[in-house]
Structures are given as structure tokens and as C-alpha cells.
Amino acid sequence: MLAHRYVRFVLALFIRISLLQTKKFMIPTITFYAFKNRRNKRGEITIYFRFTSDRKSSYKSTNISVPYNLWDQSKQKVKSSYKLSNATNMLLERKISEIREELMLLAVRTKHISSKQARNLSFSKTNLSFFEMVDKYLESFLKDDKIGTHDKYKSIFCKFEEFLGGRGATFYDIDAKCLTDFQSYLKSKFNNKLNTVHTNMKSIKRIFNLAIEKGIINLNDDPFKSLKIKQEKTVREFLSIEEVTAIASLKLTPDSFQEKCRDMFLWTILCGGLRVSDVLSLRKSNIDGRIMTLVIQKTKTPHRIKLPDQGFLILKKYIDKIKGDDGYVFGMLDESASNASAYRVDQLISSATAKYNLALKSIAKNAGISKIICSHQARISFVTIAAQNGIPLTTIQGIVKHSKMEMTAHYSKFTDTQGELALMELEKKIII
């Protein structure tokens, strides 16, 4: 036992001397402190660890209390007149030695530790685990019933775990070189394109941002500071009015699955570009006359809109087929989904969407459209056609429930259309 303690002491002393000699590492000063004005009913005060760095202090209770007049702040110990002074002082010294040793070992990896970070790391030893933070991040999506988002990010972090060879990495094990190698790994192993790699890296960066927010690491320890994540601009395909008209003009077998998918696609464009999950989940009870009211699944925001004539006629065609007081309008989901778990509903929506997209490819081919279309093209096409026909972007943003205007502008190709109109107007005013 004594030999073990001696080895720990020598190791800690060696590290401290090394750090002081290099003068490159900074760890907080750790002392004891007692607030003499904070006494309990027995007249005792609690002794705290005080972590001080850059003239800022953080405190953490030792859970040890002594009579307020028997604590010697200058000597950092309990006065000898206290009957348990020897045992209390030995316990305090052991605790503070262990914390100092732990922080000095950590200082080998990072050049600076703030007082807040020292406090957090000393009392939550698993804080440095990257994947522990990942698990909490993923859990937050499950709590909000965002199953699709959870699965998307989980697949990303599974790839990172595979690359690292396990879940043992701390935040200090993941440096700029590690992240650069991971980008190469994504391209070679999974054949990921530049924007897919960008999405993966943004997810990892989010975990580092959370660690910084919680004081687990410092801003200076963020490897993304020296890493530029490249991204290329893409133009999402959308359908023109002529192409939408070609789809609407198709002669399809009445009451067939393809007709239903075509009607869903047209209805989505006509009635505001809802996401496919909301279209599939639309129920008869969401419709009151011409008014549609629902809660957007992705953002949990309320949505209310008056349906235009053609959109209402498409909807009425399917509402009239529902037997009973309620049901899914387009009938792509089994009625059991209304009482299923969020995870099960997500599975059913994913399955229905896959069948829907397969039918849309066939519909586009029959309409003479060379573009490969899917359910999301209805949303993009609505935004684009609306913007190109003079509907203000702020209005469109409100309809499609984009959180940021940049997303609406990106989908709408707003700058291209407005630029052309501006040049045409300018030409009229210039006399050559």
C-alpha cells in the first residue's frame, strides 16, 4: 500500500516538475475554501474545493462539514482542537491530491484547463468520453420522437466508431489528423461524396460544440478550429409547370396505386409542399371543410391553411372513400399506425415512402420526364414554382415551415429568377 502511494507521489511530482519547466501547460490552482456565512442548523460550514484559473474560480463541495470556528482558512486545514481533526485533514488531503494528480495527467494532453472544466472533470470521470456525449445526443431525438433523425445520426456515429476501432476515444484522442483521416476513410470505404462527408463531419463537430458548451473541453481544444470542411454547391432538381402538367394529364387506371401516388404528388405541390411524412399521416380529422389543420411532425409546429380548389377536389376524392369517422386520407398507412409507437410509425412511413417513390419513377417515365423524381421533389417544386410566380419568400417560408430563409431561397432558385427579372427591368430604363 505504501509502495503504491509512493509511486503515485513520485509520478505526480515528476509531471508537475515537467509542466513547470516547459511553462506551456496551465492547470488551475486547487485549494480548500469555506463560506463562513453559510452555516447549517448545527452551526457547521461546508468545506469546498476551489478551482482558480485566469482569476476565475469554481467551487465544488467536499461534503465535509465542521464547526465554523474550527476551520483555519490560512492553513487550509481543520484546527487541532476539533476532535476529528486528524482524520478530517487526512481525508481532505487525500481527496485534493487525487484531483491534482488527475488534472496534471490530463494536462499532458491539453495545454490549458479552465477552473470550470477542472471542476467538471474532477467529479465526473466519464465526461471525456466522446461516445458518452454521442449517446446523450441521440437519446434527445428519441425523447422528442424524432426517430428518423435519430437513425440518421446513429448511422454516422457508427461509421466513426468503426473507423476509431471502438468507443473508447476521449475528446483529446480526436485531433485534426484523426478527422482528416476519417474524411479519407468515408471516401474510400463508403464511396461518400463531398457533401455526404460534410454532413458526417458536421455531426461530429456538433458533439464537440456540446462538450465546449458543457465546459468539458475548452474552445482552444476544438480540432475543427484548424480543419476546413469542404462542401460543394448543388442544385436540387425540381419540376417545371409544364412537367407538372404532363404528370397531371396522364391517363392512369382509375383507383390504381399509381393514380393514388400521382394524386398525392400533385396535391402536395398544390397545397403547400408538405413533407411526405405529413402527407402520409394526414387524417380525415385534420380537414374541416376547406381548412387543413395539423402539427408538422419534424418541427412539432402547428400548421393551418385553406385548401385551394384543385387541391380540395383531390382530397375530397379520397376522404369520401373513408369508412367511419376518421382514417388516413390517402390510405397508404395501415390504421394500426394511429396507436403505434413512434418507432413503429417511422418504420411504416419509411416503407410507404419507398413504395411511393418507386411509383413516382414510373409515373415520370410515362410522362416523358427524364428527371429522376421522388416525394421530396413535390416540396421543392412547390417552393420553386411559387417563388418564380411572384409569391414572396417570407410567405413561402411560412407555408413550408422552413426554420431559415436561406433554405427557402436555396430551394426556390430565387436569385436566378429575380436576377433575370431585374436585368429585364434595367434594360427598359437604359437608352443606348
Residue, then its C-alpha position, 0 to 999 in steps of 0.5 A: m500500500l505504501a509502495h503504491r502511494y509512493v509511486r503515485f507521489v513520485l509520478a505526480l511530482f515528476i509531471r508537475i516538475s515537467l509542466l513547470q519547466t516547459k511553462k506551456f501547460m496551465i492547470p488551475t490552482i486547487t485549494f480548500y475554501a469555506f463560506k463562513n456565512r453559510r452555516n447549517k442548523r448545527g452551526e457547521i460550514t461546508i468545506y469546498f474545493r476551489f478551482t482558480s484559473d485566469r482569476k476565475s474560480s469554481y467551487k465544488s463541495t467536499n461534503i465535509s462539514v465542521p464547526y465554523n470556528l474550527w476551520d483555519q482558512s490560512k492553513q487550509k486545514v481543520k484546527s487541532s482542537y476539533k476532535l476529528s481533526n486528524a482524520t478530517n485533514m487526512l481525508l481532505e488531503r487525500k481527496i485534493s491530491e487525487i484531483r491534482e494528480e488527475l488534472m496534471l495527467l490530463a494536462v499532458r494532453t491539453k495545454h490549458i484547463s479552465s477552473k470550470q472544466a477542472r471542476n467538471l472533470s474532477f467529479s465526473k470521470t466519464n465526461l471525456s468520453f466522446f461516445e458518452m456525449v454521442d449517446k446523450y445526443l441521440e437519446s434527445f431525438l428519441k425523447d422528442d420522437k424524432i426517430g428518423t433523425h435519430d437513425k440518421y445520426k446513429s448511422i454516422f456515429c457508427k461509421f466513426e466508431e468503426f473507423l476509431g476501432g471502438r468507443g473508447a476515444t476521449f475528446y483529446d484522442i480526436d485531433a485534426k489528423c484523426l478527422t482528416d483521416f476519417q474524411s479519407y476513410l468515408k471516401s474510400k470505404f463508403n464511396n461518400k461524396l463531398n457533401t455526404v462527408h460534410t454532413n458526417m463531419k458536421s455531426i461530429k463537430r456538433i458533439f464537440n460544440l456540446a462538450i465546449e458548451k458543457g465546459i468539458i473541453n475548452l474552445n482552444d481544444d476544438p480540432f475543427k478550429s484548424l480543419k476546413i470542411k469542404q462542401e460543394k454547391t448543388v442544385r436540387e432538381f425540381l419540376s417545371i409547370e409544364e412537367v407538372t402538367a404532363i404528370a397531371s394529364l396522364k391517363l392512369t387506371p382509375d383507383s390504381f396505386q399509381e393514380k393514388c401516388r400521382d394524386m398525392f404528388l400533385w396535391t402536395i405541390l398544390c397545397g403547400g409542399l408538405r413533407v411526405s411524412d405529413v402527407l402520409s399521416l394526414r387524417k380525415s380529422n385534420i380537414d374541416g371543410r376547406i381548412m387543413t389543420l395539423v402539427i408538422q411532425k419534424t418541427k412539432t409546429p402547428h400548421r393551418i391553411k385553406l385548401p385551394d380548389q384543385g387541391f380540395l377536389i383531390l382530397k375530397k376524392y379520397i376522404d369520401k372513400i373513408k369508412g367511419d369517422d376518421g382514417y388516413v386520407f390517402g390510405m397508404l398507412d395501415e390504421s394500426a399506425s394511429n396507436a403505434s409507437a413512434y418507432r413503429v410509425d417511422q418504420l411504416i412511413s419509411s416503407a410507404t415512402a419507398k413504395y411511393n417513390l418507386a411509383l413516382k419513377s414510373i409515373a415520370k417515365n410515362a410522362g416523358i420526364s427524364k428527371i429522376i423524381c421522388s416525394h421530396q421533389a413535390r416540396i421543392s417544386f412547390v417552393t420553386i414554382a411559387a417563388q418564380n410566380g411572384i409569391p414572396l419568400t417570407t410567405i413561402q417560408g411560412i407555408v413550408k415551415h422552413s426554420k431559415m430563409e436561406m433554405t427557402a431561397h436555396y430551394s426556390k432558385f430565387t436569385d436566378t429568377q429575380g436576377e433575370l427579372a431585374l436585368m429585364e427591368l434595367e434594360k427598359k430604363i437604359i437608352i443606348 
